[in-house]
Amino acid sequence: MSWGLLLALAIAVRMISEATARRASPGAPPRPGALGAGTWHAAVRLVLAPAAVVLAIGLAAGQLWCALLLAPLVPFIAPWLVARYAFIPLGLPRVAYHVTLLSDWTWRADRSGGAALAAAWALCRARKPDPATEAWVSERIEGAGERGGAAPAARPEPLRGAGVVAGAMLAAHRSDLEGARALFDSVAGFDERACPREARRIAAGWLAADAASRGDWTAVLDRAREGRGRALSLLGAVAARVLGEEPAPGALELWLRWLAAPRRRATLPLLRRALAAGEGAARPEPEEPEPCAAKVAEGDLWSRAVLRHATLLLRPRGEVSGDELRRLGGAWDAALDDERAQAELRERALSLGASGAQAALGPLARAVEEDLAAALRAARVPHTAWDDLGATLGRTRRRLRDELLSEVELACDALRRRVDEKRELPALSEWREWTSLRAQYEAAAELVGTELRRLAFPKVHADVCHAAVWLFNARKERAIANAMFRWLLAEAEALEDARLAGLQRANVGCGV
């Protein structure tokens, strides 16, 4: 068989592959460089990539001269591997972008998003990134610039899973770790057809590394169970060893995983910590002394309640347990219901010219409830740890429920108003607004419980569904709209709302 015939056959196979991919995803947006897209990437992939395959076949057949022509064409055979292990570590965003744009296999579900991800990742690895390069990467992520290297597009390409990971990488580069964490975590909400597997693996790896840097080994272990990869395998083994999970990995297994993982110098301290933790034994945490060591006389209920309250306020923000709240709530219940205390308050109120004890007790009780509600929100104590533990905590729970419900409804109103006024945001900003609203709703539900979910969900469903339909039909952002429909469906099923679940099931069926 002649070289020309072999090349023609490879090109024909390539064209059939492109046409098949388009027929398999009729609702998907035109991919950069797809058949008929009219870009230079189309010519590259339709001619140079098959030529590289033909040269590789010739080299395997013993034609050594093919190696000279094949060497510069390696990026067309395995573009993502070249970008991942050469251009990204070297910190070359533009080169990594254009090479990854040629990757058919890895980023087929979101080729332009994968290219933007490679550029953002390379930007994070660059030693001295300049503002112009950062702005260029930001344009690729927002889709406001070139479409696959061609002339500027009239409309940005729809956002998909890999594009969200690219936005998360850029947020991490800008030291917005909370924003990056939220975007990486939100990738799980995408349909598999709209999010390449490699994007999910990268997101899981970043979240696991971030959790390890904060010492949250339970989260590390959860992420390691979700994804795959050499780095994730090492982090999962370290977490299992530190937490004492059974069966805990032995020292030899840890060393082997460390040798197989990338960036061994950076992960060596984690390995040493896991080895020092012992054979599956977690080191006990030392108990912190009470910040206030004052003595309280026996039977002095007011002083005991005030002391416990001061102790709570002196604790670092967010470090409050359910047991402490239960003890404090019980102390205030005892103090506010004590007859002797009521008599003292009445005498004091008369001497001050007040109408009675309730004039003093009302503001005091409200101040206590406000402090407890603020402590609950800061510490994010789940409602199961402090629910139904007395009158004071009961009033605090109702106050907190009303506050959180009002805040969720205000956020929904803002989303609805913007959609009705057709004020468009870039696709990634639309996604970030939705993930922020979802996180607000889920955090409120965790604090207060199912009651808040049942009260808030009808409002959330109406406004979020309205926004998702607008994104799907008018903005053509089908992937992120589908992810919103999927969340609404899961929540409707969890709350056993058959009517809303049926509606969202039909919406999810519209595809991505």
N, C-alpha and C positions, 0 to 999 in steps of 0.2 A: 504494500500500500504506500503511495507517494506521500510526501510531507504535506503537499497542498490538499490532498483529499482528506488526510487525517485532520488538518486544521479546519477544513470546511465542516467535517463531521462534528468536531468539538463545538464549533460556533452554532451549528444547528441544534445540538443538544442544549446549549446555553439558551437559545431563543425559546425552545420548547419549555425549558424550566421556568423561564420568566413568564411565559404565557400561562402555564399551569398555576403558578403562584397567584397571578392576577385573578384567574377564574375561581381559585379556592377562597379568595377573600374579596368578593365583589364590592363590599362596602368600605374597604380599607382605602385610605388616601393614597394618591399616586406617590410612589416611593422615589426618592432622588435616583436618577439614573435608571429607572425601570424602562422596559421596552417602550419606545415611543416617547420618552420624556424629553428628548431633544437636548440632552446635556452631554458634556464631555465624558461624564462617568459612564454613560450608556456605551459609548464607543470603547472606552477602556475595558469594561467588563465583557462586552460582546466580542472583542478581538484579542486584547492582550491577555486576559485571563485564560481563554482557551489556548492561546499560543504558549503560555507558560505550562499548561498541562501537557501539551504535545512535546515540548522540550523536556519535561520531566520524564515522559515515557521514553524519549530518545536516549536520555542519560541512563535510564535503567536498562536500556537495551545495549549499552556499551558505547554509545556515541559520546565520547568525552568532550568533543567540541561544544556540545549542547550546554555544558556547564557555564561557558563564557557568556552565552546569551541568557541563560536561566537566572544567573545571579541577580541582575537588576530587576527581574520579574518576580522575585520571591514575594514581595508585598501583594502581588495579585493572586498568588496561590493561597497564602494564609495571612490576609491583611490584619485580622484582629490579633493574631499571635505576635505579628511584627509590631503593631502599635502597642500592645499590652506590655511586651517585654523589652522593647527598644525605645520607642519614641515617648511613651508616657514616663518611664523612669528618667529619661533625659530632659524632661520638662519642655517638650516641643508641642504646644497645643495645636498650632495650625497644621503641622505635618500629621499629628495623630488624628486630627479631624478628617483630613482628606483620605488618609489611608483606611481608616475605619469605615468610611463611607462606601468603600468597595467590598465590605464584608457582607456576603450573602447569607451564609449559613448561621452565624452567631446572632446577627441583628435583623433577621428577615422580618420579624414582627414590628420593628421600629428602627429602621436603618439610620434615619437622620437623628433620632434621639440617641442612638448608640454612638454616632460620630460626635455629637455634642457632649456626651458623657466622657468620651475619650479626651476631648479638648479640655473639659473642666478638670478631669483627673490630672492631666499633664500640667495644667496651671497650678494645681495644688503641689506638684512635685518640682515646679520651677524654682530655681534658687533666687532669682531676682526678676519676678514678673513685672512687666511695665503696665501702666494703666491702659495703654492702647490695646494690648493683648487681652487684658481682662474685659474691656468693653467689647472686643470682637467675640470673645467666648460668650459673653452675656447675650449678644445679638443672636448667636447660633442657638442658644437655649430658648430664647423668647420666640425664635422663628421670624424675627423682624428683618432679617438680612437676606442673604443669598439662599436659594433653595438648591442645595446640592452643588454649589459652585457656579450656578448659572447667574443670570441677571436677577436683580431683586424681585422677589415674588410680590404679586399684588396683595396676597393674603397669607398670613402665617400658616405653616403646616399645623395640622391638629396635634395636640399634645398626647403623648402616650407614656408608657411606664418608664422607658429608658430616659425620656426627656425629663421626667420628674427626678430621677436619680441624678441626672446632670445638674438640675437646679439645686439639689441637696449638696452636691460636691461644691458648687459655687458658693453656697451659703457657708459651708465649712471653711472654704478658703477665706471668706470675709469674717471669720470668727463668730458667726451666728450659729452657735452649736445647738441652741434650742430649735431654731428653724430647720437646721439640717436634720436634726433627730426626728422632727415631725414629718419632714418630707420623705426621709428614708423609710420610716415606719409606715407611711401611707401607701407605699408601693404594693403592699399585700392586698389592697383593695381592688387592684386592676384585674380584669379578665385575662386569662393566660394568652388569649389571642392578641392582646394589646400590650403585653409586657414580656420581653424576651427573658428567658431563664437566666441568662448571664446578668441582667439588671437586678433580678431578685437576689442572686448570689452575692453581688457586690454590695447591695443594701444590707443584707444579713451580716456580711463580714464587717462592714463599718459599724453597725449597731453593736455587734459583739465586742469589737475593739473599744468602742466608746464606753460600754458597760464595764469592761475590764479596767479601763483607766479610772472609773469611779468606784471600783471595788464591788460592783453589783454582780456577784458571781452567779446568782440565780438567773438573772437576765442573760448572762453569757451562755449558760447551759441551755436555756430555751432557744436562743438564736442558733447555737451549734446544732441542735436537733432539727431545726428548720432547713438549714442549708448545707452545702457541701463545699469542699475546698481544703487545701493544706493548712492555711492559716486558721480557718474556722475549726478544723479538726484539732489543732494544737490548743486553741483557746477552750474548746469544749473539754478536753482532757484535763487542762489546768483547773477549770471550774469544778469538774467532778472530783478532783483530788482535794481541792481546798474545802469543798462542801461536804466531803466524806460520803459521796454517792457510792452506792454499791452496784456493780463491782468497780472499785476505784482503780484507775490505771496505775501500774507499777512504775518504778523508776526507769527501767529499760524502755518501756513503751513511751514514756514522756520524752526521753532523750531521742528516740527514733522519730517521733512526731516533730520535735524541735528541729532535727536535722533536715527533715523533709520540707519544713515550712519556710517561706520567704522571710527576709529581714531578720536573720537570726540574732544579730547584735541587739536589735531593739527588743526582741522577745526573750532574751536571756534572763533578765530579772524576773519575769513571770515564771519561767521554768524553775529558777532557784526558789521562788516562793512556794511553788507547788511541791517541790522536793522537801522543803523544810516543814511543810504542813503535816508530814508523817503519812503513814500508810492508811489513807482514807480518814484521818482524824483531823477535824477542824479545830483550830486553836480557839480557846474560849475568849470571849470579849470581856475585858475588865469592866466591872460595874462603876458607873460614874457616881461620885458622892452627891448628895442633895445640895443644891446651891444655897439653901438657907437652913441653918442649923439652930434656929431659935427654939426655945422651949415654950410649951403652951401648958397652962395650968389645967388640971383635970376638970372637965365640965365646962370649960370656957369655949363654947361652940363658935362664938363670933371670931375669937382670935384664931381658932383652928382653921376656920373657913378662909379668913383673910390671909393667913400664912400660906395655906395651900394655893390660894389664888396668886399671891406674890411669887411663889415658887414656880408656878406655871409661866407667868409673864417673864421671869428671869431666864427661862430656858432658851437656848438658841432657836431661832425661827425654824419651824418644821420638825423639831425633835420632841414631839409629844405623843405619848402612847394612850391607847384606849383605857388602860388601867388607871393612869393618872387622871384622866377626865372623869372616870367613874367615881374615884375617890373625892375629887373636887366637887362634883355634882352632889354626891351624898353629903358632904360637909355643908354645902349651902342649903340643901333641903332641911338638914337638922337645925341649922341656925335660923332660917326664915320661919320655921314652924314651931320654934321653942317659945313656950308661954312666958318664961322669965325674960327672954330677949324682947318679946313684944311689949311687956310691961315697962322695961327700961326705955324702949323707944317712945312709948306713949308719954312717959314722964319727961323725956328729953324734948319731945315735940311740944308739950305744953309750956315748958320753960322757954322755948324759942318762939312761941306764938304760932306754931303750925297747927293745922286742923286735926292731926292725929298721926298714928304710926304709919298708916298707909302712905301719907305724903312723903315720908322718908324711904319707906320700903320700895315703892314703885320705881323711882329713878335708880335705886341701888340694884334691884333685880334686873332692870333693863341693861344697866352697865355690865353686870355679871354675864348676862346672856350675850351681849355684844362681844365681850372678850373671849368667851368660850367659842362663839361662832367663828371669830377671826382665827383662833388657835386651831380649830378643826379644819378650816380652809387651808391654812399655811402648812399644816402637817399632813393633809390629805388622809386623815384617818377614815377608813371605810366605816360605813354606818353599822356594819355587823359588830364592830368593836365597842360601840357606845350606845347603840339604840336601846330604848326601853329601860333606861337605868335611872329613873327618878323624874320628879316634876321639873327640876331646873333644866336637866338635859332634854326633857320633852319639849319645854318651851323653846329651848335653843334650837332644837331640830326643826320646829315649825318656822322659827324666824329664818333659819338658814335655808329651808325649803323655799320660802317665799322670795328671799333675796336671789337665790340661784334661778328660780323659775322666771323672775322678772328679767334677769340678765340674758337668759337664753332667748326669751321672747323678743327683747330689744335687738339682739343680734339677728334673729330671723326677720324682724321688721326691716332692718337695714338692708339685708340681702334682697328681700322682696321689693323694696322701694327702688333699689338700683336696677333690678331686672326690669321692672315696669317702666323705668325711665330709659331703658336700653343703653345704660352706661357700661360699655364694654371695658374689660380689663384684659391684659395679656393672659394667655391660657394658663401659664404657671401661677399668676396672681389669682386667677379664678380658683385654681386648685388649692392654693394656700388659704384662701378665704374659707373654702368649704372644709378643709381639714381643721382649721381653727374653730369653726362652729361645731364640728363633730366632736373635737376634743373637749370643748366647753360643755357640751351636752353629756358626754360620757363621764367627765370628772364630776359633774353635778350629780349624776345618777349614782356614781360610786359613793359619794358622800351621804346622800339622802336615801337612796334606795329606789325600789320599783314604783313607789308612789309618785315620785317626781317624773319618772319615765312615762307613766300613764297620763299625767297631767300635761307634760310638755310635748309628747310625740305628735298628737294631732296638729299642733301648730308647726312643729318642725317638719312634719311630713308635707303639709300643704305648701310651705314656702320653699323647701329644698326641692321638692318634685317640680314646682313651677320653674325654679332656676335650671334644673337639669333638663327639662323639656326645651327650654329656650336654648341651652347650650347644644343640645342634640340637633334641633331643627334649624335654628337661625345661625348659630355659630359653627355648626358642623364639628363640634368637639365631642364626637361620639364616645370616645374611650373614657373620658373623665365623666361624662354624663352617665354612661353605663355603670361606672364604679359607684356613683351616687345612688343610682337605682338599686344596685346590689346591696348597699348598706341599708337603704330604706326597707328592702324586702326582708333582710335578716332581722331588723328591729321589729317589723310588723309581725313576723312569725314568732319572735321571742315574746311579744306581748299578746299573742294569740288573737290578732286582729285580722280575721279572714278576709274582710272586704279590701283593706289596704294591701294585704299580702297578694291578693289576686291581681290588683291593679299593677303593683310593682313587678309581679311575675311576667305580666305582659310587656311592661317596659323593658325589662332585662332581655326578653326575647327579641327585641328589635335589633340586637347586635351591637358591635363596636365599630 
